[in-house]
Amino acid sequence: MSDLPDLTDRLHRLHRLGGEAPAPSDETVRRDLARGRGAARRRALRVGTAGLTLVAVAGVGTAIAVSADRSPAPAPSIAAPSTSGSADPGARVQLVAYTGEQQPGFVVAKVPAGFVLEGATPYNLNVARADDHSGLDVFEDKLVVMLESQSVTGEPEGAPVKVGAHDGWLRTAEGGSQILTYDDGEHRVVVQAWESLGLSDEQVIEFAEGVTVTAQAQAGVG
């Protein structure tokens, strides 16, 4: 309250400068002073509240900044199937009993699963996938049976094997195809298995053991 006399004196002077108006009473001065102090407190309160609001906003900004700086959690990884220890390619295709219509020249007892007799000429029989219609002169991706060419002389090349009770020779041609040549007692028969079929050597021999040559089969020349 030390500033009350000073403020009272100033108010008296202001009223005197106003002219003929009577000097205010001390009670009037006290009421004016109280209103002034109230207004000052309200201004101080507004300033303080604004400061708190700024601090709150700053706090929110900090929280957002911290959240933004965090690296997103990594997505769960899905392990890819292992390719190690792949099965023997021959295991991907199985030989099954053939029960369809036979072709002239060669009769077969077994074929790879999903394969059919594409057809035959007097010189060859083609065993192919059901949707393969490439033609009988195309041997790619097929199992082909034929008689050895009349132009061939001497013993066939390849490792000695047995086809039932008969002697045979098995070799791998350039490109990976398996070629089995064997003597059935009357004919020298050739079985060619394209590499893409995935047949094992044992399966090629097993297929050959189920082949019967008929009178319609002819050996080519050249």
Number of C-alpha atoms within 10 A of each C-alpha: 4 6 7 12 10 9 15 19 11 13 19 16 12 12 14 14 10 10 9 8 9 10 15 13 10 12 9 13 18 14 11 15 16 12 12 12 12 12 12 12 12 12 12 12 12 12 12 12 12 12 12 12 12 12 12 12 12 12 12 12 12 12 12 11 11 10 11 10 9 8 7 8 6 6 6 6 6 6 6 6 6 7 7 6 6 7 9 11 13 16 12 12 17 15 19 14 12 18 11 10 9 14 18 17 21 23 17 22 18 19 23 22 14 13 19 19 20 19 16 22 17 17 18 24 26 24 24 25 18 11 10 13 11 11 11 17 10 11 18 16 17 23 26 22 26 25 23 23 16 12 9 10 8 5 8 17 14 15 11 15 17 14 22 13 10 12 14 23 19 23 18 17 13 7 8 12 21 20 21 27 28 26 18 19 10 7 14 18 22 21 24 24 26 20 19 12 19 19 25 19 18 12 19 22 21 17 21 24 19 16 17 13 20 12 9 12 19 19 17 14 10 8
